[in-house]
Amino acid sequence: AADIARHPAFPDAEVGTLFKAANAISGEIRLDRLLQRILDVAVENAGATLGLLLLDHPEGLVVEASLAASGGARGARGTAAAGCPPRAATGVGYVARTGEIVHVADVRGDLRWQASEAFRARRPTSVLCLPVSHQGNRTGIVYLENDLAADAFAPQRAQMLALLASQAAIAIENARLYRNLERSLDTQVRLTRAHRRFVPHPFLESLARKDISEVALGDSVRKEMSILFADMREFTGHVAGMSGSENIGFINTYLGYMEPAIHRHGGFVDSYVGDAIMALFDSPDASIHAALGMLEALARLNATRATPIRTGLGVNTGELTLGTIGSENRVKCGVIGDCVNVASRVEGLTRTYGVPILTTEHTRTRLRGAFELRFVDRVVVKGHHQPVALYEVYDGDPEPIREAKAYVRRAIQEGVQ
């Protein structure tokens, strides 16, 4: 701007125009809009009837924007060979080879255009073609044409546009840096989202890590959580006769119905083992609400099927260790604890007792909300020596069954005692 203000060739009015044009260019950061803005400024200030802006790419010069004063195409993109009008190729090629400004009052009297069929039998045409460069590095080329009069581009305007071209080169470089930064951020966001599909963010939060890059082998934390296991019953019978892709589709459809209830109640899926789900919750109440929500979702899925799917859900609460296990070449986020094993065994016992949801005394005593529970049995699960008290959660049963279970609940408990 200071160079423009001191330039003896420009009167005050021209300096004001230059400042306005420079501000219009520098005020745009998005590359696509910037390129069209540059061309708009160039065409307006030069009084051109046609303008082209070409940028350098590895494959050569590419037409990134075009503008006709009569309202022609804008933003047309193509290689210099394909997107550049034949009559413009001469000037563009000359500037590309020499780096010099081409300023022609009438192409009919310039030998460089005599071989161009595009200019034969045309009315007087003025051409101004100049490089867009900064510190000797060319970014692109601007081609301007006026086919209404000879000598349409005054030398003073050509000098002004040369200064604007230098400003445009800087703006283009800044816009490219901004675009590259945006792409890098987009890539990072996509990678972060992809990582979260494999490593749940709550797991990282439990390890006090912001993202997967901070996780190291052996990181661990001890905390109390509620563990929910869900497993489809008679899975083999459902998938008998299916192809591999149909099998996977069936599982994913089932999991797509079951998983939202887990996230809706603040839990996260630790792992899938085929159709089996293991989910973790900080709140025992949330784990029971999620189990009931999964039964509701299963009912919606079964409404679309000829053969209903049945699922067993087991919930237990206790202290466990979340951590990273494996080797330097392969790391997995895992959960270790006796309460995890108990939750898995409790899920398996839903088949024995013919109920959809079972939980343990460890979860029942920590519940704050009101749930419909009834004592079922006291069993010694595999791998344990102490018996575990089991309770059925029957809030999800139809109203008549809930009433019947509530009516006989006390009598059953007295009989067991």
C-alpha positions in Angstrom: 0.0 0.0 0.0 2.9 2.4 0.8 4.4 1.6 -2.6 1.2 2.5 -4.3 0.8 5.7 -2.3 4.3 6.8 -3.3 4.0 5.8 -7.0 4.4 9.0 -9.1 2.3 7.5 -11.9 -0.9 7.4 -9.9 -2.9 10.4 -9.0 -4.8 10.5 -5.7 -8.0 9.2 -7.3 -6.1 6.2 -8.7 -4.5 5.6 -5.3 -7.9 5.4 -3.7 -9.1 2.9 -6.3 -6.0 0.8 -5.7 -6.5 0.8 -2.0 -10.1 -0.3 -2.4 -9.1 -3.0 -4.9 -6.3 -4.2 -2.6 -8.6 -4.4 0.4 -11.2 -6.3 -1.6 -8.6 -8.9 -2.5 -6.9 -9.2 0.9 -10.2 -9.4 2.7 -11.1 -12.8 1.3 -9.5 -16.0 2.7 -11.4 -18.8 0.9 -9.6 -19.7 -2.2 -12.6 -20.2 -4.6 -14.1 -16.9 -3.6 -10.8 -15.1 -3.7 -10.0 -16.2 -7.2 -13.3 -14.8 -8.5 -12.8 -11.6 -6.4 -9.4 -11.1 -8.0 -10.8 -11.5 -11.5 -13.7 -9.2 -10.7 -11.3 -6.5 -9.5 -9.1 -6.9 -12.6 -11.9 -6.8 -15.1 -13.5 -3.8 -13.4 -10.4 -1.8 -13.0 -9.0 -2.6 -16.5 -12.3 -2.1 -18.4 -12.0 -5.6 -19.9 -14.8 -7.5 -21.7 -13.2 -10.9 -20.9 -11.0 -12.0 -18.0 -9.3 -15.3 -17.2 -7.4 -16.3 -14.1 -5.0 -19.3 -14.5 -3.1 -20.9 -11.7 0.0 -23.0 -11.8 -0.6 -26.7 -10.9 1.7 -29.7 -11.2 -0.1 -30.6 -14.4 0.4 -27.1 -15.8 -1.7 -23.9 -16.0 -5.3 -24.4 -15.1 -8.2 -21.9 -15.7 -9.6 -21.4 -12.3 -12.0 -18.6 -13.0 -13.4 -16.7 -16.0 -15.6 -13.6 -16.3 -17.2 -11.9 -19.3 -18.4 -8.3 -18.9 -21.7 -9.3 -20.6 -22.4 -11.8 -17.8 -20.7 -14.9 -19.2 -19.6 -18.0 -17.4 -17.9 -17.6 -14.0 -15.7 -20.1 -12.3 -15.2 -22.4 -15.3 -12.3 -24.7 -14.6 -10.1 -26.6 -17.1 -6.5 -27.0 -18.3 -5.0 -24.1 -20.2 -5.3 -26.2 -23.4 -9.0 -27.0 -22.8 -10.4 -24.1 -20.7 -8.5 -21.2 -22.3 -10.0 -19.7 -25.5 -7.7 -20.2 -28.5 -7.2 -16.5 -28.9 -5.9 -16.2 -25.3 -3.4 -19.1 -25.6 -0.9 -16.9 -27.4 -0.6 -14.3 -24.7 -0.8 -16.9 -21.9 1.9 -19.0 -23.5 4.2 -16.0 -24.0 3.8 -14.9 -20.3 4.4 -18.4 -19.2 7.6 -18.7 -21.1 9.1 -15.2 -20.5 7.5 -14.0 -17.3 7.0 -10.6 -19.0 3.8 -8.5 -19.2 2.0 -8.6 -22.6 0.4 -5.3 -23.4 -1.0 -5.0 -27.0 -3.1 -2.1 -28.3 -4.4 -4.0 -31.3 -3.6 -7.7 -31.9 -4.1 -7.3 -35.6 -0.9 -5.2 -35.8 1.2 -7.5 -33.5 3.2 -10.3 -35.2 2.8 -12.6 -32.2 -0.9 -12.9 -33.1 -0.7 -13.2 -36.8 -0.7 -17.0 -36.8 -3.8 -17.1 -34.5 -6.9 -18.0 -36.6 -9.0 -16.8 -33.6 -8.0 -13.2 -34.3 -8.3 -13.2 -38.0 -11.1 -11.0 -39.4 -11.9 -9.7 -35.8 -12.5 -6.2 -34.9 -9.7 -4.3 -33.0 -8.8 -6.2 -29.8 -6.7 -5.0 -26.9 -4.9 -7.6 -24.8 -3.3 -7.3 -21.4 -1.7 -10.5 -20.0 0.4 -10.4 -16.9 2.0 -12.8 -14.4 0.7 -13.2 -10.8 3.9 -13.5 -8.9 5.5 -12.6 -5.6 9.3 -12.4 -4.9 10.0 -13.9 -8.3 7.7 -16.9 -7.8 4.9 -17.1 -10.3 1.5 -18.2 -8.9 -0.6 -17.8 -12.1 -1.5 -15.6 -15.0 -4.3 -13.0 -15.6 -5.5 -12.6 -19.1 -7.7 -9.6 -20.0 -9.2 -8.7 -23.3 -11.3 -5.8 -24.7 -12.8 -6.5 -28.1 -14.6 -3.2 -28.4 -11.7 -0.8 -29.0 -8.0 -0.6 -29.7 -5.6 0.6 -27.0 -8.3 -0.1 -24.3 -5.7 -0.7 -21.6 -3.8 2.4 -20.7 -0.2 2.0 -19.5 -1.1 3.5 -16.2 -3.8 0.9 -15.7 -1.4 -1.8 -16.7 1.0 -0.7 -14.0 -1.8 -0.6 -11.5 -2.9 -4.1 -12.4 0.7 -5.3 -12.1 0.8 -4.0 -8.5 -2.6 -5.7 -7.8 -1.3 -8.9 -9.3 1.5 -8.9 -6.7 -1.0 -8.4 -3.9 -3.2 -11.1 -5.4 -0.2 -13.6 -5.4 0.2 -13.0 -1.6 -3.5 -13.4 -1.0 -3.6 -16.6 -3.1 -0.7 -18.0 -1.0 -2.4 -17.1 2.2 -5.7 -18.7 1.0 -3.9 -21.8 0.0 -2.3 -22.1 3.4 -5.7 -21.5 5.0 -7.2 -24.2 2.8 -4.4 -26.7 3.6 -4.9 -25.9 7.3 -8.6 -26.6 6.9 -7.9 -29.8 5.1 -5.5 -30.9 7.8 -8.0 -30.1 10.5 -10.7 -32.0 8.6 -8.4 -34.9 8.3 -7.6 -34.8 12.0 -11.3 -34.6 12.8 -12.1 -37.6 10.6 -9.2 -39.6 12.2 -10.4 -38.6 15.7 -13.9 -39.8 14.9 -12.5 -43.0 13.4 -10.4 -43.6 16.5 -13.5 -43.1 18.7 -15.2 -45.9 16.8 -12.5 -48.2 17.8 -11.5 -46.7 21.2 -14.4 -45.1 23.1 -13.8 -41.5 24.2 -15.0 -42.3 27.8 -12.3 -44.9 28.0 -9.7 -42.3 27.2 -11.2 -39.9 29.6 -11.0 -42.5 32.3 -7.3 -42.8 31.6 -7.0 -39.0 31.7 -6.0 -38.9 28.0 -7.2 -36.4 25.4 -6.8 -38.6 22.4 -5.4 -41.9 21.2 -1.9 -40.5 20.5 -1.4 -40.0 24.3 -2.2 -43.5 25.3 0.7 -45.7 26.2 1.0 -49.4 26.8 0.3 -50.2 30.5 -1.9 -47.1 31.2 -4.6 -48.1 33.7 -7.1 -46.9 36.2 -9.1 -48.6 38.9 -12.7 -47.5 39.4 -16.2 -48.8 40.2 -18.5 -49.3 37.2 -21.5 -51.3 36.2 -21.0 -53.9 33.5 -23.7 -54.9 31.1 -23.5 -58.0 28.9 -26.0 -58.7 26.2 -26.1 -61.9 24.1 -28.6 -63.1 21.5 -30.1 -66.4 22.2 -30.1 -69.2 19.5 -27.9 -67.1 17.3 -26.9 -70.1 15.2 -30.5 -70.9 14.3 -31.1 -67.3 13.1 -28.1 -67.3 10.7 -28.4 -70.8 9.4 -28.4 -70.8 5.6 -27.2 -67.2 5.4 -24.2 -66.2 3.3 -21.2 -64.4 5.0 -22.4 -61.0 4.0 -25.9 -61.7 5.0 -24.6 -62.9 8.4 -22.7 -59.7 8.9 -25.7 -57.6 7.8 -28.0 -59.5 10.3 -25.6 -58.8 13.2 -25.1 -55.2 12.3 -28.8 -54.6 12.0 -29.3 -56.2 15.5 -26.5 -54.1 17.0 -27.8 -51.0 15.3 -31.0 -51.4 17.3 -29.3 -52.3 20.6 -26.5 -49.8 20.9 -28.3 -46.4 20.9 -29.9 -47.2 24.3 -26.4 -47.6 25.8 -25.2 -44.2 24.6 -28.5 -42.6 25.4 -27.9 -43.5 29.1 -24.3 -42.5 29.3 -22.6 -45.8 28.7 -20.2 -47.0 26.1 -19.5 -50.2 24.3 -16.3 -51.7 25.4 -16.3 -54.6 22.9 -18.3 -56.8 20.6 -17.8 -60.5 20.4 -20.0 -61.5 17.4 -23.5 -60.6 18.4 -22.5 -60.2 22.1 -22.1 -56.7 23.6 -20.2 -55.6 26.7 -20.9 -52.1 27.8 -19.7 -50.0 30.8 -21.5 -47.4 32.9 -20.5 -45.1 35.7 -24.0 -45.3 37.2 -25.8 -48.5 38.2 -29.2 -46.8 37.4 -28.0 -45.9 33.9 -27.0 -49.6 33.3 -30.5 -50.8 34.2 -32.2 -48.1 32.2 -30.0 -49.0 29.2 -30.9 -52.7 29.6 -34.7 -51.8 29.6 -34.1 -49.5 26.6 -32.4 -52.3 24.7 -35.5 -54.6 25.3 -37.7 -51.8 23.9 -35.5 -51.5 20.8 -35.5 -55.3 20.4 -39.3 -55.2 20.4 -39.2 -52.6 17.5 -36.8 -54.8 15.6 -39.0 -57.9 16.1 -42.0 -56.1 14.8 -40.3 -56.1 11.4 -39.4 -59.8 11.5 -41.2 -63.1 11.0 -39.0 -64.9 13.6 -38.5 -62.9 16.8 -35.1 -62.5 18.4 -34.6 -63.0 22.1 -31.7 -61.6 24.1 -30.4 -62.1 27.6 -28.9 -59.1 29.6 -26.8 -59.4 32.7 -25.7 -56.5 34.9 -23.2 -56.4 37.7 -21.4 -53.6 39.6 -18.0 -53.6 41.2 -14.4 -52.4 41.0 -12.5 -53.1 37.8 -9.3 -52.0 36.0 -9.5 -50.2 32.7 -6.1 -50.2 30.9 -4.1 -50.9 27.7 -2.9 -54.4 27.2 -0.9 -56.0 24.5 2.6 -55.4 23.1 4.5 -52.5 21.5 3.1 -53.6 18.1 -0.5 -54.2 19.1 -2.3 -52.4 21.9 -5.9 -53.0 23.0 -8.0 -51.2 25.5 -9.3 -53.8 27.9 -11.2 -54.3 31.1 -10.1 -56.6 33.9 -11.9 -57.5 37.1 -13.8 -60.2 38.9 -17.0 -58.2 38.5 -16.7 -58.4 34.8 -16.6 -62.2 34.9 -19.6 -62.3 37.2 -21.6 -60.0 34.8 -20.9 -62.4 32.0 -22.0 -65.4 34.1 -25.2 -63.6 35.1 -26.1 -63.0 31.5 -25.7 -66.7 30.8 -28.1 -67.5 33.7 -30.9 -65.6 32.0 -31.4 -68.7 30.0 -31.6 -70.9 33.1 -34.2 -68.8 34.7 -36.1 -67.8 31.6 -35.9 -64.0 32.1 -34.5 -61.3 29.9 -32.7 -59.2 32.5 -30.8 -60.4 35.6 -28.7 -58.2 38.0 -26.9 -58.8 41.2 -27.0 -57.7 44.8 -23.9 -55.5 44.1 -26.0 -53.5 41.6 -29.3 -53.6 43.5 -27.8 -52.0 46.7 -26.4 -49.1 44.7 -29.5 -48.2 42.8 -31.1 -44.8 43.6 -34.1 -45.0 41.4 -37.2 -47.2 41.8 -37.1 -50.3 39.6 -39.3 -53.5 39.6 -37.0 -56.1 41.0 -37.6 -59.5 42.5 -35.2 -62.0 44.1 -34.6 -65.0 42.0 -31.9 -67.2 43.5 -28.5 -67.3 45.2 -26.0 -69.1 43.1 -22.3 -69.8 43.0 -21.1 -68.8 39.6 -18.2 -70.5 37.8 -14.9 -69.4 39.3 -16.4 -68.2 42.6 -16.8 -69.8 46.0 -19.2 -67.2 47.5 -22.8 -67.2 46.3 -24.2 -64.3 44.4 -27.7 -63.1 44.9 -29.6 -62.7 41.6 -32.6 -60.3 40.9 -34.8 -60.1 38.0 -35.6 -56.7 36.5 -39.1 -56.9 35.1 -40.0 -53.2 34.4 -40.0 -54.1 30.7 -42.6 -56.9 31.0 -46.2 -56.3 29.8 -48.5 -54.8 32.4 -50.4 -58.0 33.3 -47.1 -59.9 33.9 -45.7 -57.1 36.0 -48.8 -57.1 38.2 -48.6 -60.9 38.6 -44.9 -60.8 39.5 -45.4 -58.0 42.0 -48.4 -59.9 43.6 -46.3 -63.1 44.2 -43.0 -61.4 44.8 -43.2 -61.5 48.6 -44.5 -65.0 48.8 -41.7 -66.3 46.5 -39.1 -64.5 48.7 -40.6 -66.0 51.9 -40.6 -69.5 50.3 -36.9 -69.2 49.2 -35.9 -68.0 52.7 
